[in-house]
Amino acid sequence: MRKLMVVLMASVLFAAVPTLAGPLVIEQVSGGASWVVHANQQQFKKTQTSQLIRNEMVNLGIEENLSNFATIFSFHPLDDVRDVTIYGCGQDREKAVVLIDGFFDKERILSLLRMNPQYKEMKHGDIVLHEWFDENQKDSNGTAGQMMYGCFYQDDLIVMGAGLEAVKLAVDVLKGSAENAAGGIFNQAALDAKGAFFQAMGRRVGEMMVGEGPEAAALKQTDRLGLAIGEVDGKFYIDWRLTAKSEEVAQAITKMLDGIIAFASLPNEEQPMLAELAKKVKVSCEQNTVQVRFESDPEAVVQFLKEQWQKKKEEDNKEQ
């Protein structure tokens, strides 16, 4: 149970590391999407959390790796990317797409793509689509290598995914010739969260859950989920809301979360900061909605992130 809490908090907190940007434009998301993830880099740059993380990235050598990336691809993943929106339907990777908005050297990127042995071009209306083989990705069977598809919808907007039809549909949504998610039922609290620089929303969530055990069983009885991560008045926060299919299920999930948090709050020599952070997590339940709220000083959050990153790096080094 303690391990589950570590994974939960670390994964959510690591989501705050800037990889994405700009307010979420729900009209750019397909009406058939069951989940969407977005982050606002412009908002993130205004926060103390951002300043602390960027400083640590320099100390840990991550900033140097990003600079090397920029040298090759002619854009910096953090400084030149304004926003990224990722959405899809269920767990099918070929139905997911990513929209990347930023400052790019289009010809430089295309010249690198054309060096791919399996590179092809095709047309979808007036848009040129590109196909290439990415050996660093894995397909739906877990086999190394994945065909990828993408296009420059505009010079500053890239559409990309592992499914050709999904990329075509994403282009049609942007053109306004396919239904968007503006009228869809996503978590309004996550959409409207003040100071949020990361948002994630899902509907029909229970259909996407896999695994066994009480946690998985409870989550399979959920309908909508919303997550917002941000900073307001110098406080880092995580706001997670889940709508269950009934009040009974909501109460069961609340009790489960209370138990996990209570266990994680116990003194732990291996994870001393986890216990302190866990004490700041508050769970509440109203009718069939469960809310989990976490607030902390940015310094404590970034220190926890740093420790988790270092532990993971040590584990990776042992496996090599």
Sequence and secondary structure as in RCSB ss.txt:
>XXXX:A:sequence
MRKLMVVLMASVLFAAVPTLAGPLVIEQVSGGASWVVHANQQQFKKTQTSQLIRNEMVNLGIEENLSNFATIFSF
HPLDDVRDVTIYGCGQDREKAVVLIDGFFDKERILSLLRMNPQYKEMKHGDIVLHEWFDENQKDSNGTAGQMMYG
CFYQDDLIVMGAGLEAVKLAVDVLKGSAENAAGGIFNQAALDAKGAFFQAMGRRVGEMMVGEGPEAAALKQTDRL
GLAIGEVDGKFYIDWRLTAKSEEVAQAITKMLDGIIAFASLPNEEQPMLAELAKKVKVSCEQNTVQVRFESDPEA
VVQFLKEQWQKKKEEDNKEQ
>XXXX:A:secstr
 HHHHHHHHHHHHHTTSS   S   GGGSBTT SEEEEEEHHHHHTSHHHHHHHHHHHHTTHHHHHHHHHHHHSS
 TTTTEEEEEEEESTT GGG EEEEEE   HHHHHHHHTTSTT EEEEETTEEEEEEEEEEEE TTS EEEEEEE
EEEETTEEEEES HHHHHHHHHHHHTSS BSTTS   HHHHH TTEEEEEEEESGGGG    HHHHHHHTTEEEE
EEEEEEETTEEEEEEEEEESSHHHHHHHHHHHHHHHHHHTS  SS HHHHHHHTTEEEEEETTEEEEEEEE HHH
HHHHHHHHHHHHHHHHHHH 
